[in-house]
Amino acid sequence: MKKIYYKKLIRDEIPKRIVESNGKYLCKKLNSKEFKNELLKKVHEESSGIVNSTNKNELVSGIGDILDVIDEIKKIYKITSKEIVDSRKIEFKRKGGFNKRLFLVWSEDTGYKSNEERNLK
């Protein structure tokens, strides 16, 4: 059978599902630092799944996957729900919400770096 190299963090029951499908696999256990890094990458992977959702069920499933990853990140980094709520309030006050449905086409360069630009480095 052809091998597919995923090289990504997976859920605990995935190896069992591979075996049940008569497949073979190779996994390794990550150390703490590797696990933290892969969890953060997993947020991006799961988020991209939402972008490609074609119906409500896929969207609900994708959001659930993201929340599972975020819950694990909160646990690993010892982040409380209160810290997140407080941060959201601060960011909402600073940047607002999405009620106006604004789409930024362009802006003059004021030196501000968006999350996307920071993550490209």
N, C-alpha and C positions, 0 to 999 in steps of 0.2 A: 504494500500500500504506500502511496505517495506521502511524504512528510511535508507538513506545513509548519514553518517556524513563526511562532507568535511572539515570543519574547516579551511577555506582558504579565502583569498580576492577574490571577484568576481567583474565582470563588472556590471555597473548600470542596464542593461536591463535583466540580468539573472532571477531575480524574476518574471518579466513579462512573460518570456518564460516558466518558471515552471508552472505558473497559466494557460497559454494557453494550456499546456499539461495536464491540470486537476490535477496538483500536488499541494501539500502544501509545505511550507518551513518555516524556522525560520532564520532570519538574525538579526544581531545587528550592530549598527553604532559604528565604532571604534573611539577612541580618537586620537589625533595627534600622540602620541608616538606609539600606537598600529598600526596605519596606516603606519607610517614610517617603522616599523619592518616588517609588512606583505608585503609591497611593495618590500622590499629587498628579502624576501623569494620568492616572485612571480617571480623575475628574474630567480631564480633557477628552479622553476616549468616550466616556459616557455622555458628555455634553454633545459631542458630534453625532451621537446616535439620535438625540432629540431633534437636531436640525434635519435629519433625514426621515423623521417620522411622517407617515402618510395617513395616519388616522389617530383617533383619540386613544385607543387601546395601546398603540405603540408609544404614544406620548406619555401616558400614565406609567407604563412600564419603565420608560427611560428616566422619568422623574424619580421613580422609586429607586432605580439603580444609582442615580446621583446622590440621593439622600442616604442610601446605605454607605456609599463611599465617604460622604461628608461625616456621617456618624462615626465611622472608623477613624477618620482624621481627627475629629474632636477628641476621641478617646486617646489616641496616640499622643497628641499634643496637649492633652489635659485642658481643652477649651470648654468652657461652660456655656450652656444655652444663654445665660444672662449676659455673658461677654458678647455673644453674637447679637442678641437683641439690642444691647446698648450701642454696639458698633453700627447696626442698621439704622438706629435712630439718628446717630450723628451724621452718617452718610446721607440719609434722607434730608436732614436739615441743610446739609451742605450742598447737595446736588439735586434734591427733589426726587420725584417719582417718574412715572411714565404716562400719567394721565393725558398729557398734551400730544402724545404720539409723535414726538419730534424726531426727525431723521437728519443728521448733520451731513451735508453734502461737502462742504469745505469750510475752512477757517484759516485765518492768518496764523502764521507760526508765532505763538506767544511764549514758546519754551515749555508748554505743558506737554507731558507725556502720558498717553492713555495706557491702560493695562495692556492692550495689545502690543504697543510699541515697547513697553518695558519687558514683556515676555519674549520679544524677538531677540533680545541680547543674549 
